[in-house]
Amino acid sequence: MELLADDRGAEALPMLESLAKQAPTHAAIQEGFAIALERAGPRVEPASAALIRARID
């Protein structure tokens, strides 16, 4: 995803979160969402972080 490549993960989060909810088994989408969350760091709402952690576990 271009936003992630440009180090703009925080901007990509809303779109990726929506996609991640719609396609919970799509590896590329889940990976992109995880990368965006990681790059956004502490600015991410706890609910978003919990969503990806739940999918990893």
Biopython code that builds the backbone (N, CA, C, O; Angstrom):
import numpy as np
from Bio.PDB.StructureBuilder import StructureBuilder

atoms = [
    (1, "MET", "N", (0.841, -1.171, 0.000)),
    (1, "MET", "CA", (0.000, 0.000, 0.000)),
    (1, "MET", "C", (0.888, 1.237, 0.000)),
    (1, "MET", "O", (1.871, 1.321, 0.737)),
    (2, "GLU", "N", (0.527, 2.170, -0.825)),
    (2, "GLU", "CA", (1.360, 3.356, -1.023)),
    (2, "GLU", "C", (1.491, 4.219, 0.229)),
    (2, "GLU", "O", (2.570, 4.744, 0.503)),
    (3, "LEU", "N", (0.412, 4.373, 0.989)),
    (3, "LEU", "CA", (0.496, 5.176, 2.204)),
    (3, "LEU", "C", (1.493, 4.589, 3.198)),
    (3, "LEU", "O", (2.224, 5.331, 3.856)),
    (4, "LEU", "N", (1.528, 3.273, 3.310)),
    (4, "LEU", "CA", (2.495, 2.648, 4.205)),
    (4, "LEU", "C", (3.909, 2.832, 3.690)),
    (4, "LEU", "O", (4.827, 3.082, 4.470)),
    (5, "ALA", "N", (4.093, 2.711, 2.387)),
    (5, "ALA", "CA", (5.419, 2.887, 1.801)),
    (5, "ALA", "C", (5.921, 4.315, 2.010)),
    (5, "ALA", "O", (7.124, 4.546, 2.132)),
    (6, "ASP", "N", (4.992, 5.270, 2.050)),
    (6, "ASP", "CA", (5.358, 6.671, 2.260)),
    (6, "ASP", "C", (5.412, 7.042, 3.737)),
    (6, "ASP", "O", (5.498, 8.221, 4.078)),
    (7, "ASP", "N", (5.360, 6.035, 4.622)),
    (7, "ASP", "CA", (5.392, 6.228, 6.072)),
    (7, "ASP", "C", (4.228, 7.095, 6.551)),
    (7, "ASP", "O", (4.396, 7.969, 7.402)),
    (8, "ARG", "N", (3.046, 6.836, 5.987)),
    (8, "ARG", "CA", (1.837, 7.560, 6.362)),
    (8, "ARG", "C", (0.793, 6.566, 6.872)),
    (8, "ARG", "O", (-0.380, 6.615, 6.502)),
    (9, "GLY", "N", (1.265, 5.663, 7.736)),
    (9, "GLY", "CA", (0.412, 4.619, 8.267)),
    (9, "GLY", "C", (-0.800, 5.139, 9.015)),
    (9, "GLY", "O", (-1.878, 4.548, 8.936)),
    (10, "ALA", "N", (-0.640, 6.234, 9.739)),
    (10, "ALA", "CA", (-1.762, 6.796, 10.492)),
    (10, "ALA", "C", (-2.893, 7.207, 9.554)),
    (10, "ALA", "O", (-4.066, 7.072, 9.902)),
    (11, "GLU", "N", (-2.555, 7.699, 8.382)),
    (11, "GLU", "CA", (-3.574, 8.086, 7.406)),
    (11, "GLU", "C", (-4.286, 6.865, 6.830)),
    (11, "GLU", "O", (-5.460, 6.932, 6.467)),
    (12, "ALA", "N", (-3.575, 5.768, 6.750)),
    (12, "ALA", "CA", (-4.138, 4.547, 6.175)),
    (12, "ALA", "C", (-5.020, 3.784, 7.160)),
    (12, "ALA", "O", (-5.817, 2.941, 6.749)),
    (13, "LEU", "N", (-4.887, 4.069, 8.451)),
    (13, "LEU", "CA", (-5.587, 3.289, 9.473)),
    (13, "LEU", "C", (-7.102, 3.179, 9.284)),
    (13, "LEU", "O", (-7.623, 2.065, 9.343)),
    (14, "PRO", "N", (-7.828, 4.262, 9.063)),
    (14, "PRO", "CA", (-9.290, 4.103, 8.950)),
    (14, "PRO", "C", (-9.696, 3.147, 7.821)),
    (14, "PRO", "O", (-10.574, 2.302, 7.998)),
    (15, "MET", "N", (-9.060, 3.288, 6.684)),
    (15, "MET", "CA", (-9.384, 2.417, 5.556)),
    (15, "MET", "C", (-8.977, 0.974, 5.856)),
    (15, "MET", "O", (-9.744, 0.044, 5.605)),
    (16, "LEU", "N", (-7.787, 0.792, 6.386)),
    (16, "LEU", "CA", (-7.312, -0.554, 6.672)),
    (16, "LEU", "C", (-8.116, -1.228, 7.778)),
    (16, "LEU", "O", (-8.338, -2.438, 7.737)),
    (17, "GLU", "N", (-8.548, -0.455, 8.755)),
    (17, "GLU", "CA", (-9.356, -1.033, 9.826)),
    (17, "GLU", "C", (-10.676, -1.553, 9.253)),
    (17, "GLU", "O", (-11.124, -2.645, 9.599)),
    (18, "SER", "N", (-11.286, -0.768, 8.384)),
    (18, "SER", "CA", (-12.530, -1.193, 7.751)),
    (18, "SER", "C", (-12.321, -2.463, 6.923)),
    (18, "SER", "O", (-13.114, -3.402, 6.994)),
    (19, "LEU", "N", (-11.255, -2.473, 6.148)),
    (19, "LEU", "CA", (-10.947, -3.654, 5.339)),
    (19, "LEU", "C", (-10.651, -4.866, 6.213)),
    (19, "LEU", "O", (-11.082, -5.978, 5.908)),
    (20, "ALA", "N", (-9.914, -4.648, 7.299)),
    (20, "ALA", "CA", (-9.556, -5.746, 8.197)),
    (20, "ALA", "C", (-10.794, -6.382, 8.818)),
    (20, "ALA", "O", (-10.840, -7.596, 9.017)),
    (21, "LYS", "N", (-11.794, -5.566, 9.124)),
    (21, "LYS", "CA", (-13.037, -6.099, 9.687)),
    (21, "LYS", "C", (-13.819, -6.897, 8.643)),
    (21, "LYS", "O", (-14.466, -7.892, 8.968)),
    (22, "GLN", "N", (-13.753, -6.451, 7.387)),
    (22, "GLN", "CA", (-14.495, -7.110, 6.312)),
    (22, "GLN", "C", (-13.815, -8.386, 5.825)),
    (22, "GLN", "O", (-14.477, -9.303, 5.339)),
    (23, "ALA", "N", (-12.494, -8.439, 5.957)),
    (23, "ALA", "CA", (-11.738, -9.586, 5.449)),
    (23, "ALA", "C", (-10.774, -10.103, 6.518)),
    (23, "ALA", "O", (-9.559, -9.968, 6.372)),
    (24, "PRO", "N", (-11.305, -10.691, 7.586)),
    (24, "PRO", "CA", (-10.443, -11.110, 8.698)),
    (24, "PRO", "C", (-9.447, -12.216, 8.354)),
    (24, "PRO", "O", (-8.498, -12.433, 9.107)),
    (25, "THR", "N", (-9.637, -12.911, 7.250)),
    (25, "THR", "CA", (-8.702, -13.979, 6.904)),
    (25, "THR", "C", (-7.778, -13.611, 5.743)),
    (25, "THR", "O", (-6.993, -14.447, 5.296)),
    (26, "HIS", "N", (-7.859, -12.386, 5.254)),
    (26, "HIS", "CA", (-7.010, -11.944, 4.138)),
    (26, "HIS", "C", (-5.665, -11.483, 4.708)),
    (26, "HIS", "O", (-5.575, -10.417, 5.316)),
    (27, "ALA", "N", (-4.655, -12.272, 4.511)),
    (27, "ALA", "CA", (-3.345, -12.032, 5.134)),
    (27, "ALA", "C", (-2.744, -10.683, 4.778)),
    (27, "ALA", "O", (-2.216, -10.002, 5.657)),
    (28, "ALA", "N", (-2.807, -10.279, 3.523)),
    (28, "ALA", "CA", (-2.188, -9.018, 3.106)),
    (28, "ALA", "C", (-2.864, -7.819, 3.764)),
    (28, "ALA", "O", (-2.198, -6.860, 4.154)),
    (29, "ILE", "N", (-4.177, -7.877, 3.885)),
    (29, "ILE", "CA", (-4.901, -6.780, 4.535)),
    (29, "ILE", "C", (-4.568, -6.736, 6.021)),
    (29, "ILE", "O", (-4.330, -5.663, 6.576)),
    (30, "GLN", "N", (-4.553, -7.891, 6.659)),
    (30, "GLN", "CA", (-4.235, -7.937, 8.083)),
    (30, "GLN", "C", (-2.799, -7.459, 8.337)),
    (30, "GLN", "O", (-2.534, -6.766, 9.318)),
    (31, "GLU", "N", (-1.896, -7.831, 7.458)),
    (31, "GLU", "CA", (-0.505, -7.390, 7.605)),
    (31, "GLU", "C", (-0.403, -5.877, 7.444)),
    (31, "GLU", "O", (0.276, -5.213, 8.228)),
    (32, "GLY", "N", (-1.067, -5.337, 6.444)),
    (32, "GLY", "CA", (-1.052, -3.886, 6.244)),
    (32, "GLY", "C", (-1.633, -3.155, 7.439)),
    (32, "GLY", "O", (-1.111, -2.123, 7.860)),
    (33, "PHE", "N", (-2.715, -3.694, 7.984)),
    (33, "PHE", "CA", (-3.330, -3.086, 9.165)),
    (33, "PHE", "C", (-2.371, -3.130, 10.351)),
    (33, "PHE", "O", (-2.233, -2.145, 11.075)),
    (34, "ALA", "N", (-1.720, -4.248, 10.548)),
    (34, "ALA", "CA", (-0.762, -4.375, 11.652)),
    (34, "ALA", "C", (0.404, -3.402, 11.497)),
    (34, "ALA", "O", (0.838, -2.791, 12.474)),
    (35, "ILE", "N", (0.905, -3.259, 10.285)),
    (35, "ILE", "CA", (2.004, -2.321, 10.030)),
    (35, "ILE", "C", (1.555, -0.893, 10.309)),
    (35, "ILE", "O", (2.284, -0.128, 10.942)),
    (36, "ALA", "N", (0.365, -0.527, 9.846)),
    (36, "ALA", "CA", (-0.150, 0.821, 10.081)),
    (36, "ALA", "C", (-0.315, 1.088, 11.567)),
    (36, "ALA", "O", (0.017, 2.175, 12.039)),
    (37, "LEU", "N", (-0.828, 0.101, 12.319)),
    (37, "LEU", "CA", (-0.968, 0.264, 13.768)),
    (37, "LEU", "C", (0.387, 0.464, 14.433)),
    (37, "LEU", "O", (0.549, 1.321, 15.301)),
    (38, "GLU", "N", (1.343, -0.331, 14.014)),
    (38, "GLU", "CA", (2.680, -0.218, 14.591)),
    (38, "GLU", "C", (3.277, 1.160, 14.328)),
    (38, "GLU", "O", (3.865, 1.765, 15.224)),
    (39, "ARG", "N", (3.131, 1.643, 13.134)),
    (39, "ARG", "CA", (3.706, 2.944, 12.778)),
    (39, "ARG", "C", (2.970, 4.104, 13.435)),
    (39, "ARG", "O", (3.570, 5.142, 13.714)),
    (40, "ALA", "N", (1.684, 3.933, 13.683)),
    (40, "ALA", "CA", (0.911, 4.993, 14.324)),
    (40, "ALA", "C", (1.270, 5.108, 15.800)),
    (40, "ALA", "O", (1.145, 6.176, 16.398)),
    (41, "GLY", "N", (1.714, 4.000, 16.379)),
    (41, "GLY", "CA", (2.169, 3.999, 17.764)),
    (41, "GLY", "C", (1.095, 4.385, 18.753)),
    (41, "GLY", "O", (-0.058, 3.977, 18.607)),
    (42, "PRO", "N", (1.456, 5.174, 19.769)),
    (42, "PRO", "CA", (0.524, 5.483, 20.850)),
    (42, "PRO", "C", (-0.649, 6.370, 20.437)),
    (42, "PRO", "O", (-1.572, 6.575, 21.225)),
    (43, "ARG", "N", (-0.624, 6.895, 19.218)),
    (43, "ARG", "CA", (-1.736, 7.740, 18.762)),
    (43, "ARG", "C", (-2.964, 6.923, 18.399)),
    (43, "ARG", "O", (-4.041, 7.477, 18.176)),
    (44, "VAL", "N", (-2.806, 5.604, 18.338)),
    (44, "VAL", "CA", (-3.900, 4.726, 17.939)),
    (44, "VAL", "C", (-4.866, 4.532, 19.099)),
    (44, "VAL", "O", (-4.451, 4.385, 20.248)),
    (45, "GLU", "N", (-6.147, 4.534, 18.791)),
    (45, "GLU", "CA", (-7.138, 4.270, 19.822)),
    (45, "GLU", "C", (-6.967, 2.844, 20.332)),
    (45, "GLU", "O", (-6.671, 1.940, 19.551)),
    (46, "PRO", "N", (-7.149, 2.636, 21.620)),
    (46, "PRO", "CA", (-7.004, 1.290, 22.178)),
    (46, "PRO", "C", (-7.879, 0.247, 21.487)),
    (46, "PRO", "O", (-7.473, -0.910, 21.376)),
    (47, "ALA", "N", (-9.060, 0.624, 21.025)),
    (47, "ALA", "CA", (-9.948, -0.341, 20.369)),
    (47, "ALA", "C", (-9.312, -0.894, 19.098)),
    (47, "ALA", "O", (-9.443, -2.086, 18.817)),
    (48, "SER", "N", (-8.636, -0.064, 18.334)),
    (48, "SER", "CA", (-7.992, -0.521, 17.109)),
    (48, "SER", "C", (-6.855, -1.479, 17.428)),
    (48, "SER", "O", (-6.699, -2.510, 16.775)),
    (49, "ALA", "N", (-6.080, -1.141, 18.412)),
    (49, "ALA", "CA", (-4.976, -2.014, 18.801)),
    (49, "ALA", "C", (-5.495, -3.354, 19.321)),
    (49, "ALA", "O", (-4.913, -4.401, 19.040)),
    (50, "ALA", "N", (-6.578, -3.316, 20.069)),
    (50, "ALA", "CA", (-7.153, -4.551, 20.605)),
    (50, "ALA", "C", (-7.680, -5.432, 19.486)),
    (50, "ALA", "O", (-7.591, -6.657, 19.573)),
    (51, "LEU", "N", (-8.229, -4.829, 18.435)),
    (51, "LEU", "CA", (-8.748, -5.588, 17.311)),
    (51, "LEU", "C", (-7.646, -6.418, 16.662)),
    (51, "LEU", "O", (-7.835, -7.609, 16.415)),
    (52, "ILE", "N", (-6.517, -5.813, 16.387)),
    (52, "ILE", "CA", (-5.442, -6.555, 15.725)),
    (52, "ILE", "C", (-4.827, -7.570, 16.668)),
    (52, "ILE", "O", (-4.468, -8.665, 16.235)),
    (53, "ARG", "N", (-4.692, -7.240, 17.946)),
    (53, "ARG", "CA", (-4.139, -8.215, 18.895)),
    (53, "ARG", "C", (-5.032, -9.447, 18.993)),
    (53, "ARG", "O", (-4.537, -10.571, 19.078)),
    (54, "ALA", "N", (-6.328, -9.238, 18.981)),
    (54, "ALA", "CA", (-7.260, -10.361, 19.055)),
    (54, "ALA", "C", (-7.133, -11.268, 17.842)),
    (54, "ALA", "O", (-7.306, -12.482, 17.956)),
    (55, "ARG", "N", (-6.837, -10.703, 16.698)),
    (55, "ARG", "CA", (-6.686, -11.505, 15.485)),
    (55, "ARG", "C", (-5.364, -12.242, 15.457)),
    (55, "ARG", "O", (-5.255, -13.297, 14.832)),
    (56, "ILE", "N", (-4.372, -11.710, 16.118)),
    (56, "ILE", "CA", (-3.055, -12.361, 16.153)),
    (56, "ILE", "C", (-3.089, -13.557, 17.103)),
    (56, "ILE", "O", (-2.514, -14.605, 16.808)),
    (57, "ASP", "N", (-3.762, -13.400, 18.237)),
    (57, "ASP", "CA", (-3.818, -14.471, 19.243)),
    (57, "ASP", "C", (-4.631, -15.602, 18.824)),
    (57, "ASP", "O", (-4.768, -16.573, 19.568)),
]
sb = StructureBuilder()
sb.init_structure("model")
sb.init_model(0)
sb.init_chain("A")
sb.init_seg("    ")
for serial, (resi, resn, name, xyz) in enumerate(atoms, 1):
    if name == "N":
        sb.init_residue(resn, " ", resi, " ")
    sb.init_atom(name, np.array(xyz, "f"), 0.0, 1.0, " ", f" {name:<3s}", serial, name[0])
structure = sb.get_structure()
